[in-house]
């Protein structure tokens, strides 16, 4: 499955006329596709990571069609996801500290479901705050509350 995904990814890059080094890592429940050494990182990442999400979906669908098996595909371009996760953790920490200091709720807007999940998981380790997602997509947001 790893080799098939590597070939699919190379074909897709050729179609969009860009180049990158590709490393595919097969895990028990997913396949990770890491792009590096590309001059088109911004294009591949897209606005707020939208193109990464699209790549993941497209690669997973093509892989399913070719192999008959469904496997989660995670795409990362130039450590984008790690950098974004670090920013989200900093935002979460600041919001939690502000909620505890002021004693009031701190809303965090404009997050994707996966970004909200990262913050929920990160702040679940703190005993002085709780988090909650409020509203309905696309206006759903996260609230950090002091305990």
Secondary structure by P-SEA (a helix, b strand, c coil): caaaaaaaaaaaaaaacbbbbbbbbbcccbbbbbbcccccccccccccaaaaaaaaaaaaaaaaaaccbbbbbbbbccaaaaaaaaaaaaaaaaaaaaaaaacbbbbbccccaaaaaaaaaaacccccbbbbbbccccccbbbbbcc
